[in-house]
């Protein structure tokens, strides 16, 4: 479980094919501090397990399903990713509950920059917008964000300069793919309502 508060960006140093998947190595000075083998790390919102530690570099294995259903399959050497260590009991929850299980890949549909601030619209499958409401929460590439406008097949978020500086969203442009995870509570509410309509 994560909060969607990105601790730092990491950089891809190696991508080694392994069967249908890849071994992914990242340079991540902040997140690697105190991390143990087997720890869960959110990489662009996707929960992966640490399989090797070499100083400031952490390695992970990403399978075929992960590579095809998230934007991790688009990573190249030198790519930047958002990183967050898993939530520990007693930690403050500054964002919202993020599972690290990506629901779908969305696409940057529109970007409106106003000096150092930005509003970005993301195009997503209609099934996801049914789990969204204005002022609710969404995770985009592992970043906990507040929804502004929710339309049939897209939604927008307003980004402050700090978020643009310390996450990959500052570099995102129209057409880029991002990992989307809707709010866990919204999923449960939708499931409950479906159950009531079936009875």
N, CA and C atoms as an extended XYZ file, in Angstrom:
597
Properties=species:S:1:pos:R:3:atomname:S:1:resname:S:1:resid:I:1 pbc="F F F"
N         0.849       -1.190        0.000 N   UNK     1
C         0.000        0.000        0.000 CA  UNK     1
C         0.889        1.245        0.000 C   UNK     1
N         0.441        2.258       -0.757 N   UNK     2
C         1.200        3.495       -0.896 CA  UNK     2
C         0.271        4.687       -0.652 C   UNK     2
N         0.857        5.895       -0.647 N   UNK     3
C         0.067        7.105       -0.416 CA  UNK     3
C        -0.069        7.974       -1.657 C   UNK     3
N         0.754        7.727       -2.669 N   UNK     4
C         0.743        8.586       -3.850 CA  UNK     4
C         1.576        9.837       -3.679 C   UNK     4
N         2.368        9.902       -2.584 N   UNK     5
C         3.289       11.019       -2.391 CA  UNK     5
C         4.671       10.567       -2.854 C   UNK     5
N         5.062       10.988       -4.031 N   UNK     6
C         6.327       10.568       -4.630 CA  UNK     6
C         7.495       11.066       -3.785 C   UNK     6
N         8.410       10.143       -3.459 N   UNK     7
C         9.575       10.510       -2.647 CA  UNK     7
C        10.695       11.093       -3.500 C   UNK     7
N        10.847       10.563       -4.697 N   UNK     8
C        11.885       11.068       -5.599 CA  UNK     8
C        11.678       10.456       -6.978 C   UNK     8
N        12.409       10.981       -7.935 N   UNK     9
C        12.464       10.342       -9.244 CA  UNK     9
C        13.710        9.467       -9.298 C   UNK     9
N        13.597        8.358       -9.995 N   UNK    10
C        14.738        7.483      -10.231 CA  UNK    10
C        15.014        7.421      -11.724 C   UNK    10
N        16.197        6.928      -12.080 N   UNK    11
C        16.568        6.842      -13.490 CA  UNK    11
C        16.886        5.404      -13.862 C   UNK    11
N        16.369        4.974      -14.996 N   UNK    12
C        16.625        3.625      -15.491 CA  UNK    12
C        18.082        3.528      -15.940 C   UNK    12
N        18.809        2.573      -15.349 N   UNK    13
C        20.205        2.366      -15.747 CA  UNK    13
C        20.380        1.114      -16.593 C   UNK    13
N        19.484        0.136      -16.426 N   UNK    14
C        19.570       -1.103      -17.203 CA  UNK    14
C        18.193       -1.698      -17.439 C   UNK    14
N        18.008       -2.264      -18.621 N   UNK    15
C        16.824       -3.048      -18.956 CA  UNK    15
C        17.325       -4.331      -19.613 C   UNK    15
N        17.256       -5.437      -18.894 N   UNK    16
C        17.789       -6.706      -19.400 CA  UNK    16
C        16.637       -7.677      -19.637 C   UNK    16
N        16.432       -8.119      -20.891 N   UNK    17
C        15.363       -9.092      -21.159 CA  UNK    17
C        15.576      -10.375      -20.359 C   UNK    17
N        14.501      -10.877      -19.758 N   UNK    18
C        14.521      -12.142      -19.028 CA  UNK    18
C        13.249      -12.889      -19.365 C   UNK    18
N        13.346      -13.874      -20.279 N   UNK    19
C        12.156      -14.597      -20.715 CA  UNK    19
C        11.148      -13.628      -21.311 C   UNK    19
N         9.876      -13.710      -20.878 N   UNK    20
C         8.864      -12.783      -21.403 CA  UNK    20
C         8.896      -11.424      -20.735 C   UNK    20
N         9.729      -11.262      -19.686 N   UNK    21
C         9.784      -10.003      -18.954 CA  UNK    21
C        11.134       -9.331      -19.051 C   UNK    21
N        11.394       -8.432      -18.120 N   UNK    22
C        12.684       -7.736      -18.084 CA  UNK    22
C        13.153       -7.590      -16.643 C   UNK    22
N        14.462       -7.460      -16.496 N   UNK    23
C        15.061       -7.071      -15.221 CA  UNK    23
C        15.335       -5.581      -15.330 C   UNK    23
N        14.734       -4.826      -14.446 N   UNK    24
C        14.778       -3.369      -14.475 CA  UNK    24
C        15.648       -2.872      -13.331 C   UNK    24
N        16.683       -2.090      -13.663 N   UNK    25
C        17.557       -1.534      -12.637 CA  UNK    25
C        17.447       -0.014      -12.650 C   UNK    25
N        17.273        0.551      -11.458 N   UNK    26
C        17.086        1.991      -11.313 CA  UNK    26
C        18.111        2.579      -10.366 C   UNK    26
N        18.589        3.772      -10.678 N   UNK    27
C        19.401        4.536       -9.745 CA  UNK    27
C        18.455        5.411       -8.945 C   UNK    27
N        18.414        5.176       -7.635 N   UNK    28
C        17.460        5.901       -6.799 CA  UNK    28
C        18.058        6.150       -5.421 C   UNK    28
N        18.889        7.194       -5.307 N   UNK    29
C        19.621        7.479       -4.061 CA  UNK    29
C        18.752        7.608       -2.817 C   UNK    29
N        17.617        8.269       -2.906 N   UNK    30
C        16.779        8.495       -1.729 CA  UNK    30
C        16.014        7.230       -1.347 C   UNK    30
N        15.355        6.624       -2.307 N   UNK    31
C        14.499        5.469       -2.037 CA  UNK    31
C        15.310        4.231       -1.661 C   UNK    31
N        16.540        4.120       -2.137 N   UNK    32
C        17.359        2.943       -1.834 CA  UNK    32
C        17.851        2.937       -0.389 C   UNK    32
N        17.783        4.079        0.277 N   UNK    33
C        18.274        4.184        1.650 CA  UNK    33
C        17.423        3.336        2.597 C   UNK    33
N        18.036        2.312        3.180 N   UNK    34
C        17.353        1.480        4.158 CA  UNK    34
C        16.415        0.444        3.586 C   UNK    34
N        16.355        0.318        2.261 N   UNK    35
C        15.466       -0.658        1.636 CA  UNK    35
C        16.050       -2.061        1.755 C   UNK    35
N        15.183       -3.034        2.016 N   UNK    36
C        15.616       -4.422        2.154 CA  UNK    36
C        15.161       -5.237        0.951 C   UNK    36
N        15.830       -6.352        0.732 N   UNK    37
C        15.407       -7.285       -0.308 CA  UNK    37
C        13.946       -7.676       -0.079 C   UNK    37
N        13.183       -7.748       -1.144 N   UNK    38
C        11.782       -8.131       -1.042 CA  UNK    38
C        10.842       -6.982       -0.753 C   UNK    38
N        11.396       -5.788       -0.567 N   UNK    39
C        10.551       -4.623       -0.289 CA  UNK    39
C         9.725       -4.256       -1.514 C   UNK    39
N         8.570       -3.652       -1.268 N   UNK    40
C         7.702       -3.191       -2.353 CA  UNK    40
C         7.961       -1.716       -2.628 C   UNK    40
N         8.152       -1.395       -3.904 N   UNK    41
C         8.381       -0.015       -4.332 CA  UNK    41
C         7.385        0.318       -5.435 C   UNK    41
N         6.797        1.490       -5.351 N   UNK    42
C         5.920        1.966       -6.414 CA  UNK    42
C         6.776        2.648       -7.476 C   UNK    42
N         6.708        2.117       -8.703 N   UNK    43
C         7.439        2.685       -9.837 CA  UNK    43
C         6.405        3.174      -10.846 C   UNK    43
N         6.262        4.479      -10.966 N   UNK    44
C         5.196        5.066      -11.788 CA  UNK    44
C         3.833        4.497      -11.404 C   UNK    44
N         3.668        4.222      -10.100 N   UNK    45
C         2.383        3.727       -9.616 CA  UNK    45
C         2.207        2.239       -9.694 C   UNK    45
N         3.225        1.524      -10.144 N   UNK    46
C         3.159        0.071      -10.293 CA  UNK    46
C         4.019       -0.572       -9.199 C   UNK    46
N         3.421       -1.420       -8.383 N   UNK    47
C         4.130       -2.047       -7.269 CA  UNK    47
C         5.024       -3.182       -7.762 C   UNK    47
N         6.343       -3.033       -7.541 N   UNK    48
C         7.299       -4.078       -7.885 CA  UNK    48
C         8.153       -4.415       -6.673 C   UNK    48
N         8.759       -5.605       -6.711 N   UNK    49
C         9.541       -6.118       -5.585 CA  UNK    49
C        11.033       -5.976       -5.830 C   UNK    49
N        11.750       -5.490       -4.834 N   UNK    50
C        13.203       -5.364       -4.931 CA  UNK    50
C        13.830       -6.755       -4.936 C   UNK    50
N        14.622       -7.069       -5.991 N   UNK    51
C        15.270       -8.386       -6.076 CA  UNK    51
C        16.784       -8.290       -5.948 C   UNK    51
N        17.335       -7.084       -6.030 N   UNK    52
C        18.783       -6.901       -5.862 CA  UNK    52
C        19.065       -5.466       -5.454 C   UNK    52
N        20.084       -5.305       -4.609 N   UNK    53
C        20.492       -3.985       -4.139 CA  UNK    53
C        21.989       -3.834       -4.352 C   UNK    53
N        22.375       -2.755       -5.037 N   UNK    54
C        23.794       -2.480       -5.262 CA  UNK    54
C        24.024       -0.996       -5.021 C   UNK    54
N        24.272       -0.650       -3.766 N   UNK    55
C        24.446        0.761       -3.422 CA  UNK    55
C        23.167        1.532       -3.654 C   UNK    55
N        23.232        2.527       -4.527 N   UNK    56
C        22.061        3.359       -4.823 CA  UNK    56
C        21.202        2.779       -5.938 C   UNK    56
N        21.560        1.604       -6.439 N   UNK    57
C        20.791        0.972       -7.512 CA  UNK    57
C        19.944       -0.176       -6.975 C   UNK    57
N        18.685       -0.199       -7.395 N   UNK    58
C        17.760       -1.269       -7.044 CA  UNK    58
C        17.306       -1.963       -8.317 C   UNK    58
N        17.155       -3.291       -8.247 N   UNK    59
C        16.695       -4.061       -9.398 CA  UNK    59
C        15.357       -4.719       -9.107 C   UNK    59
N        14.565       -4.859      -10.165 N   UNK    60
C        13.219       -5.415      -10.085 CA  UNK    60
C        12.996       -6.322      -11.291 C   UNK    60
N        12.016       -7.207      -11.187 N   UNK    61
C        11.591       -8.005      -12.328 CA  UNK    61
C        10.180       -7.586      -12.697 C   UNK    61
N         9.978       -7.282      -13.980 N   UNK    62
C         8.658       -6.911      -14.480 CA  UNK    62
C         8.239       -7.942      -15.514 C   UNK    62
N         7.102       -8.591      -15.281 N   UNK    63
C         6.625       -9.635      -16.169 CA  UNK    63
C         5.902       -9.100      -17.397 C   UNK    63
N         5.533      -10.009      -18.255 N   UNK    64
C         4.870       -9.652      -19.517 CA  UNK    64
C         3.577       -8.883      -19.284 C   UNK    64
N         2.781       -9.312      -18.288 N   UNK    65
C         1.517       -8.638      -17.989 CA  UNK    65
C         1.770       -7.195      -17.571 C   UNK    65
N         2.735       -6.996      -16.692 N   UNK    66
C         3.062       -5.645      -16.227 CA  UNK    66
C         3.532       -4.762      -17.368 C   UNK    66
N         4.382       -5.308      -18.223 N   UNK    67
C         4.934       -4.522      -19.329 CA  UNK    67
C         3.868       -4.154      -20.357 C   UNK    67
N         2.877       -5.017      -20.536 N   UNK    68
C         1.852       -4.759      -21.556 CA  UNK    68
C         0.703       -3.904      -21.031 C   UNK    68
N         0.478       -3.916      -19.708 N   UNK    69
C        -0.675       -3.216      -19.150 CA  UNK    69
C        -0.318       -1.913      -18.432 C   UNK    69
N         0.979       -1.556      -18.423 N   UNK    70
C         1.408       -0.302      -17.806 CA  UNK    70
C         2.411        0.390      -18.725 C   UNK    70
N         2.805        1.608      -18.370 N   UNK    71
C         3.790        2.298      -19.216 CA  UNK    71
C         5.225        1.869      -18.918 C   UNK    71
N         5.405        0.885      -18.020 N   UNK    72
C         6.757        0.391      -17.770 CA  UNK    72
C         7.327       -0.298      -19.008 C   UNK    72
N         6.458       -0.784      -19.861 N   UNK    73
C         6.908       -1.406      -21.110 CA  UNK    73
C         7.498       -0.414      -22.089 C   UNK    73
N         7.310        0.878      -21.837 N   UNK    74
C         7.835        1.931      -22.716 CA  UNK    74
C         9.164        2.501      -22.215 C   UNK    74
N         9.619        2.045      -21.050 N   UNK    75
C        10.842        2.598      -20.473 CA  UNK    75
C        12.069        2.269      -21.315 C   UNK    75
N        13.022        3.197      -21.297 N   UNK    76
C        14.306        3.016      -21.975 CA  UNK    76
C        15.401        3.402      -20.993 C   UNK    76
N        16.626        3.057      -21.327 N   UNK    77
C        17.741        3.477      -20.483 CA  UNK    77
C        17.771        5.002      -20.420 C   UNK    77
N        17.831        5.531      -19.209 N   UNK    78
C        17.818        6.980      -19.027 CA  UNK    78
C        16.456        7.540      -18.678 C   UNK    78
N        15.386        6.740      -18.858 N   UNK    79
C        14.043        7.216      -18.513 CA  UNK    79
C        13.944        7.536      -17.033 C   UNK    79
N        13.141        8.551      -16.705 N   UNK    80
C        12.883        8.903      -15.316 CA  UNK    80
C        11.550        8.310      -14.877 C   UNK    80
N        11.495        7.865      -13.621 N   UNK    81
C        10.270        7.285      -13.070 CA  UNK    81
C        10.013        7.865      -11.681 C   UNK    81
N         8.743        7.835      -11.265 N   UNK    82
C         8.362        8.271       -9.929 CA  UNK    82
C         8.490        7.100       -8.964 C   UNK    82
N         9.059        7.352       -7.781 N   UNK    83
C         9.302        6.284       -6.807 CA  UNK    83
C         8.700        6.620       -5.444 C   UNK    83
N         8.179        5.570       -4.804 N   UNK    84
C         7.683        5.700       -3.435 CA  UNK    84
C         7.827        4.359       -2.728 C   UNK    84
N         8.375        4.397       -1.523 N   UNK    85
C         8.436        3.190       -0.699 CA  UNK    85
C         7.057        2.916       -0.113 C   UNK    85
N         6.792        1.647        0.230 N   UNK    86
C         5.476        1.271        0.742 CA  UNK    86
C         5.195        1.919        2.097 C   UNK    86
N         3.916        2.101        2.351 N   UNK    87
C         3.437        2.719        3.583 CA  UNK    87
C         3.689        1.781        4.761 C   UNK    87
N         4.175        2.343        5.866 N   UNK    88
C         4.368        1.572        7.084 CA  UNK    88
C         3.310        1.956        8.108 C   UNK    88
N         2.960        0.996        8.968 N   UNK    89
C         1.979        1.275       10.014 CA  UNK    89
C         2.482        2.439       10.869 C   UNK    89
N         1.628        3.428       11.072 N   UNK    90
C         1.997        4.595       11.860 CA  UNK    90
C         2.438        5.781       11.023 C   UNK    90
N         2.690        5.564        9.700 N   UNK    91
C         3.059        6.673        8.827 CA  UNK    91
C         1.881        7.625        8.650 C   UNK    91
N         2.187        8.879        8.399 N   UNK    92
C         1.136        9.830        8.074 CA  UNK    92
C         0.665        9.585        6.647 C   UNK    92
N        -0.630        9.706        6.452 N   UNK    93
C        -1.206        9.498        5.128 CA  UNK    93
C        -1.535       10.858        4.533 C   UNK    93
N        -0.595       11.393        3.740 N   UNK    94
C        -0.793       12.723        3.186 CA  UNK    94
C        -1.521       12.733        1.855 C   UNK    94
N        -1.526       11.598        1.157 N   UNK    95
C        -2.205       11.527       -0.133 CA  UNK    95
C        -3.518       10.781        0.014 C   UNK    95
N        -3.620        9.600       -0.635 N   UNK    96
C        -4.757        8.712       -0.437 CA  UNK    96
C        -4.260        7.281       -0.591 C   UNK    96
N        -5.071        6.304       -0.235 N   UNK    97
C        -4.623        4.921       -0.339 CA  UNK    97
C        -4.448        4.517       -1.805 C   UNK    97
N        -3.232        4.121       -2.152 N   UNK    98
C        -2.894        3.693       -3.514 CA  UNK    98
C        -2.355        2.269       -3.422 C   UNK    98
N        -2.942        1.352       -4.166 N   UNK    99
C        -2.577       -0.067       -4.045 CA  UNK    99
C        -1.331       -0.441       -4.841 C   UNK    99
N        -1.029        0.334       -5.880 N   UNK   100
C         0.080       -0.039       -6.761 CA  UNK   100
C        -0.341       -1.012       -7.840 C   UNK   100
N        -1.652       -1.208       -7.997 N   UNK   101
C        -2.199       -2.056       -9.054 CA  UNK   101
C        -2.854       -1.148      -10.099 C   UNK   101
N        -2.186       -0.983      -11.215 N   UNK   102
C        -2.624       -0.044      -12.255 CA  UNK   102
C        -3.899       -0.548      -12.924 C   UNK   102
N        -4.905        0.337      -13.055 N   UNK   103
C        -6.171       -0.028      -13.688 CA  UNK   103
C        -6.114        0.036      -15.203 C   UNK   103
N        -5.389        1.005      -15.723 N   UNK   104
C        -5.294        1.171      -17.177 CA  UNK   104
C        -4.221        2.201      -17.499 C   UNK   104
N        -3.836        2.218      -18.749 N   UNK   105
C        -2.918        3.247      -19.238 CA  UNK   105
C        -3.754        4.360      -19.861 C   UNK   105
N        -3.496        5.587      -19.433 N   UNK   106
C        -4.160        6.740      -20.018 CA  UNK   106
C        -3.190        7.503      -20.908 C   UNK   106
N        -3.709        8.505      -21.598 N   UNK   107
C        -2.895        9.298      -22.523 CA  UNK   107
C        -3.085       10.783      -22.234 C   UNK   107
N        -1.984       11.527      -22.248 N   UNK   108
C        -2.098       12.980      -22.101 CA  UNK   108
C        -2.842       13.516      -23.320 C   UNK   108
N        -4.001       14.112      -23.077 N   UNK   109
C        -4.878       14.568      -24.162 CA  UNK   109
C        -4.741       16.061      -24.428 C   UNK   109
N        -4.445       16.821      -23.371 N   UNK   110
C        -4.321       18.279      -23.505 CA  UNK   110
C        -3.505       18.807      -22.339 C   UNK   110
N        -2.671       19.783      -22.601 N   UNK   111
C        -1.886       20.411      -21.536 CA  UNK   111
C        -1.983       21.923      -21.680 C   UNK   111
N        -2.398       22.567      -20.603 N   UNK   112
C        -2.527       24.020      -20.594 CA  UNK   112
C        -1.556       24.567      -19.552 C   UNK   112
N        -0.527       25.249      -20.015 N   UNK   113
C         0.479       25.809      -19.116 CA  UNK   113
C         0.196       27.286      -18.872 C   UNK   113
N         0.246       27.693      -17.602 N   UNK   114
C         0.038       29.082      -17.207 CA  UNK   114
C         1.206       29.468      -16.313 C   UNK   114
N         2.234       30.050      -16.939 N   UNK   115
C         3.500       30.339      -16.265 CA  UNK   115
C         4.056       29.029      -15.690 C   UNK   115
N         4.206       28.911      -14.369 N   UNK   116
C         4.795       27.700      -13.800 CA  UNK   116
C         3.750       26.667      -13.392 C   UNK   116
N         2.500       26.914      -13.663 N   UNK   117
C         1.401       26.018      -13.296 CA  UNK   117
C         0.888       25.317      -14.554 C   UNK   117
N         0.240       24.177      -14.374 N   UNK   118
C        -0.294       23.450      -15.532 CA  UNK   118
C        -1.605       22.759      -15.191 C   UNK   118
N        -2.476       22.686      -16.173 N   UNK   119
C        -3.664       21.834      -16.120 CA  UNK   119
C        -3.504       20.794      -17.212 C   UNK   119
N        -3.616       19.524      -16.839 N   UNK   120
C        -3.446       18.442      -17.814 CA  UNK   120
C        -4.712       17.590      -17.862 C   UNK   120
N        -5.187       17.318      -19.074 N   UNK   121
C        -6.310       16.405      -19.304 CA  UNK   121
C        -5.757       15.061      -19.760 C   UNK   121
N        -6.270       13.988      -19.167 N   UNK   122
C        -5.868       12.634      -19.518 CA  UNK   122
C        -7.051       11.877      -20.105 C   UNK   122
N        -6.818       11.233      -21.241 N   UNK   123
C        -7.861       10.409      -21.864 CA  UNK   123
C        -7.756        9.002      -21.302 C   UNK   123
N        -8.873        8.451      -20.830 N   UNK   124
C        -8.900        7.129      -20.210 CA  UNK   124
C       -10.148        6.376      -20.663 C   UNK   124
N       -10.182        5.048      -20.467 N   UNK   125
C       -11.400        4.294      -20.785 CA  UNK   125
C       -12.591        4.789      -19.964 C   UNK   125
N       -13.772        4.749      -20.574 N   UNK   126
C       -14.993        5.230      -19.917 CA  UNK   126
C       -15.249        4.514      -18.585 C   UNK   126
N       -14.864        3.243      -18.491 N   UNK   127
C       -15.110        2.489      -17.255 CA  UNK   127
C       -14.392        3.120      -16.054 C   UNK   127
N       -13.289        3.834      -16.315 N   UNK   128
C       -12.562        4.475      -15.217 CA  UNK   128
C       -13.215        5.771      -14.766 C   UNK   128
N       -13.743        6.557      -15.700 N   UNK   129
C       -14.362        7.830      -15.306 CA  UNK   129
C       -15.629        7.596      -14.486 C   UNK   129
N       -16.207        6.398      -14.585 N   UNK   130
C       -17.373        6.072      -13.761 CA  UNK   130
C       -16.984        5.959      -12.285 C   UNK   130
N       -15.677        5.808      -12.026 N   UNK   131
C       -15.187        5.703      -10.655 CA  UNK   131
C       -14.551        7.019      -10.192 C   UNK   131
N       -14.813        8.092      -10.913 N   UNK   132
C       -14.209        9.387      -10.599 CA  UNK   132
C       -15.277       10.442      -10.331 C   UNK   132
N       -14.928       11.384       -9.467 N   UNK   133
C       -15.796       12.522       -9.193 CA  UNK   133
C       -14.927       13.740       -8.942 C   UNK   133
N       -15.399       14.900       -9.366 N   UNK   134
C       -14.663       16.137       -9.134 CA  UNK   134
C       -14.371       16.306       -7.647 C   UNK   134
N       -13.138       16.677       -7.326 N   UNK   135
C       -12.603       16.831       -5.965 CA  UNK   135
C       -12.231       15.494       -5.330 C   UNK   135
N       -12.444       14.393       -6.054 N   UNK   136
C       -12.008       13.090       -5.567 CA  UNK   136
C       -10.538       12.875       -5.887 C   UNK   136
N       -10.050       11.654       -5.634 N   UNK   137
C        -8.633       11.354       -5.818 CA  UNK   137
C        -8.399       10.383       -6.967 C   UNK   137
N        -7.221       10.515       -7.576 N   UNK   138
C        -6.767        9.600       -8.611 CA  UNK   138
C        -5.247        9.529       -8.523 C   UNK   138
N        -4.669        8.394       -8.908 N   UNK   139
C        -3.214        8.276       -8.974 CA  UNK   139
C        -2.797        8.244      -10.441 C   UNK   139
N        -1.930        9.172      -10.816 N   UNK   140
C        -1.394        9.240      -12.178 CA  UNK   140
C         0.106        9.008      -12.097 C   UNK   140
N         0.577        7.917      -12.684 N   UNK   141
C         1.993        7.531      -12.563 CA  UNK   141
C         2.435        7.506      -11.099 C   UNK   141
N         1.513        7.056      -10.238 N   UNK   142
C         1.832        6.912       -8.828 CA  UNK   142
C         1.702        8.173       -8.004 C   UNK   142
N         1.222        9.262       -8.599 N   UNK   143
C         1.103       10.548       -7.904 CA  UNK   143
C        -0.347       10.763       -7.475 C   UNK   143
N        -0.565       10.976       -6.193 N   UNK   144
C        -1.902       11.264       -5.692 CA  UNK   144
C        -2.305       12.676       -6.115 C   UNK   144
N        -3.404       12.766       -6.872 N   UNK   145
C        -3.856       14.052       -7.391 CA  UNK   145
C        -5.352       14.225       -7.161 C   UNK   145
N        -5.778       15.481       -7.127 N   UNK   146
C        -7.190       15.805       -6.960 CA  UNK   146
C        -7.813       16.048       -8.331 C   UNK   146
N        -8.933       15.376       -8.574 N   UNK   147
C        -9.637       15.534       -9.847 CA  UNK   147
C       -10.296       16.906       -9.925 C   UNK   147
N       -10.207       17.530      -11.095 N   UNK   148
C       -10.871       18.816      -11.313 CA  UNK   148
C       -12.125       18.581      -12.141 C   UNK   148
N       -11.989       18.379      -13.433 N   UNK   149
C       -13.130       18.081      -14.309 CA  UNK   149
C       -13.113       16.604      -14.671 C   UNK   149
N       -14.283       15.984      -14.647 N   UNK   150
C       -14.416       14.591      -15.065 CA  UNK   150
C       -15.431       14.535      -16.194 C   UNK   150
N       -14.976       14.104      -17.375 N   UNK   151
C       -15.837       13.975      -18.544 CA  UNK   151
C       -16.029       12.495      -18.858 C   UNK   151
N       -16.717       12.186      -19.933 N   UNK   152
C       -17.045       10.792      -20.248 CA  UNK   152
C       -15.807        9.926      -20.439 C   UNK   152
N       -14.792       10.473      -21.108 N   UNK   153
C       -13.609        9.662      -21.395 CA  UNK   153
C       -12.309       10.401      -21.095 C   UNK   153
N       -12.387       11.413      -20.251 N   UNK   154
C       -11.162       12.086      -19.847 CA  UNK   154
C       -11.397       12.851      -18.552 C   UNK   154
N       -10.300       13.229      -17.902 N   UNK   155
C       -10.382       13.998      -16.670 CA  UNK   155
C        -9.204       14.960      -16.634 C   UNK   155
N        -9.296       15.966      -15.762 N   UNK   156
C        -8.201       16.928      -15.651 CA  UNK   156
C        -7.719       17.041      -14.210 C   UNK   156
N        -6.469       17.468      -14.078 N   UNK   157
C        -5.874       17.775      -12.776 CA  UNK   157
C        -5.134       19.096      -12.914 C   UNK   157
N        -5.075       19.851      -11.817 N   UNK   158
C        -4.327       21.115      -11.790 CA  UNK   158
C        -3.046       20.870      -11.014 C   UNK   158
N        -1.925       21.207      -11.608 N   UNK   159
C        -0.621       20.883      -11.030 CA  UNK   159
C         0.132       22.131      -10.594 C   UNK   159
N         0.592       22.094       -9.355 N   UNK   160
C         1.373       23.201       -8.824 CA  UNK   160
C         2.826       23.066       -9.285 C   UNK   160
N         3.595       24.146       -9.225 N   UNK   161
C         4.994       24.084       -9.681 CA  UNK   161
C         5.812       22.993       -8.993 C   UNK   161
N         5.594       22.776       -7.698 N   UNK   162
C         6.366       21.758       -6.973 CA  UNK   162
C         6.164       20.372       -7.581 C   UNK   162
N         4.912       20.006       -7.840 N   UNK   163
C         4.616       18.695       -8.427 CA  UNK   163
C         5.267       18.557       -9.799 C   UNK   163
N         5.228       19.609      -10.577 N   UNK   164
C         5.835       19.578      -11.914 CA  UNK   164
C         7.352       19.440      -11.823 C   UNK   164
N         7.952       19.987      -10.768 N   UNK   165
C         9.409       19.930      -10.606 CA  UNK   165
C         9.906       18.584      -10.117 C   UNK   165
N         9.169       17.942       -9.188 N   UNK   166
C         9.704       16.754       -8.505 CA  UNK   166
C         9.113       15.438       -8.993 C   UNK   166
N         8.259       15.480      -10.010 N   UNK   167
C         7.717       14.250      -10.595 CA  UNK   167
C         7.871       14.297      -12.117 C   UNK   167
N         7.562       13.185      -12.737 N   UNK   168
C         7.680       13.097      -14.205 CA  UNK   168
C         6.601       13.886      -14.936 C   UNK   168
N         5.563       14.346      -14.242 N   UNK   169
C         4.487       15.075      -14.917 CA  UNK   169
C         4.970       16.377      -15.529 C   UNK   169
N         6.025       16.938      -14.985 N   UNK   170
C         6.564       18.165      -15.564 CA  UNK   170
C         7.055       17.981      -16.985 C   UNK   170
N         7.413       16.755      -17.343 N   UNK   171
C         7.951       16.466      -18.674 CA  UNK   171
C         6.915       15.867      -19.629 C   UNK   171
N         5.732       15.547      -19.098 N   UNK   172
C         4.725       14.892      -19.935 CA  UNK   172
C         4.177       15.849      -20.989 C   UNK   172
N         3.988       15.298      -22.196 N   UNK   173
C         3.422       16.074      -23.297 CA  UNK   173
C         2.278       15.299      -23.937 C   UNK   173
N         1.522       15.959      -24.784 N   UNK   174
C         0.372       15.331      -25.431 CA  UNK   174
C         0.810       14.062      -26.155 C   UNK   174
N         0.067       12.990      -25.902 N   UNK   175
C         0.371       11.695      -26.519 CA  UNK   175
C         1.125       10.743      -25.612 C   UNK   175
N         1.739       11.273      -24.541 N   UNK   176
C         2.471       10.413      -23.605 CA  UNK   176
C         1.503        9.516      -22.841 C   UNK   176
N         1.966        8.310      -22.515 N   UNK   177
C         1.155        7.372      -21.752 CA  UNK   177
C         1.480        7.451      -20.264 C   UNK   177
N         0.442        7.321      -19.432 N   UNK   178
C         0.598        7.367      -17.980 CA  UNK   178
C        -0.206        6.230      -17.357 C   UNK   178
N         0.247        5.771      -16.193 N   UNK   179
C        -0.475        4.739      -15.462 CA  UNK   179
C        -1.556        5.379      -14.601 C   UNK   179
N        -2.752        4.800      -14.649 N   UNK   180
C        -3.895        5.336      -13.911 CA  UNK   180
C        -4.398        4.298      -12.908 C   UNK   180
N        -4.589        4.745      -11.676 N   UNK   181
C        -5.263        3.924      -10.669 CA  UNK   181
C        -6.341        4.768      -10.018 C   UNK   181
N        -7.587        4.318      -10.126 N   UNK   182
C        -8.689        5.049       -9.500 CA  UNK   182
C        -8.704        4.774       -7.999 C   UNK   182
N        -9.473        5.573       -7.279 N   UNK   183
C        -9.533        5.490       -5.825 CA  UNK   183
C       -10.154        4.157       -5.381 C   UNK   183
N        -9.519        3.515       -4.407 N   UNK   184
C       -10.010        2.231       -3.896 CA  UNK   184
C       -11.448        2.334       -3.386 C   UNK   184
N       -11.763        3.416       -2.685 N   UNK   185
C       -13.110        3.578       -2.147 CA  UNK   185
C       -14.145        3.654       -3.263 C   UNK   185
N       -13.784        4.314       -4.357 N   UNK   186
C       -14.702        4.419       -5.493 CA  UNK   186
C       -14.973        3.046       -6.095 C   UNK   186
N       -13.979        2.192       -6.123 N   UNK   187
C       -14.162        0.831       -6.646 CA  UNK   187
C       -15.165        0.052       -5.801 C   UNK   187
N       -15.014        0.166       -4.470 N   UNK   188
C       -15.915       -0.559       -3.576 CA  UNK   188
C       -17.345       -0.036       -3.677 C   UNK   188
N       -17.499        1.273       -3.793 N   UNK   189
C       -18.832        1.853       -3.936 CA  UNK   189
C       -19.484        1.369       -5.221 C   UNK   189
N       -18.720        1.393       -6.328 N   UNK   190
C       -19.260        0.927       -7.604 CA  UNK   190
C       -19.678       -0.537       -7.522 C   UNK   190
N       -18.834       -1.369       -6.888 N   UNK   191
C       -19.141       -2.786       -6.739 CA  UNK   191
C       -20.405       -2.995       -5.922 C   UNK   191
N       -20.542       -2.224       -4.843 N   UNK   192
C       -21.725       -2.328       -3.995 CA  UNK   192
C       -22.983       -1.943       -4.765 C   UNK   192
N       -22.907       -0.881       -5.548 N   UNK   193
C       -24.066       -0.434       -6.320 CA  UNK   193
C       -24.444       -1.447       -7.387 C   UNK   193
N       -23.435       -2.081       -7.984 N   UNK   194
C       -23.708       -3.134       -8.970 CA  UNK   194
C       -24.424       -4.294       -8.316 C   UNK   194
N       -24.007       -4.635       -7.092 N   UNK   195
C       -24.630       -5.744       -6.378 CA  UNK   195
C       -26.086       -5.447       -6.069 C   UNK   195
N       -26.376       -4.192       -5.689 N   UNK   196
C       -27.748       -3.818       -5.377 CA  UNK   196
C       -28.633       -3.857       -6.619 C   UNK   196
N       -28.078       -3.460       -7.773 N   UNK   197
C       -28.877       -3.453       -9.003 CA  UNK   197
C       -29.128       -4.870       -9.526 C   UNK   197
N       -28.256       -5.813       -9.149 N   UNK   198
C       -28.421       -7.193       -9.588 CA  UNK   198
C       -29.440       -7.961       -8.745 C   UNK   198
N       -29.721       -7.434       -7.533 N   UNK   199
C       -30.618       -8.169       -6.617 CA  UNK   199
C       -32.080       -7.804       -6.835 C   UNK   199
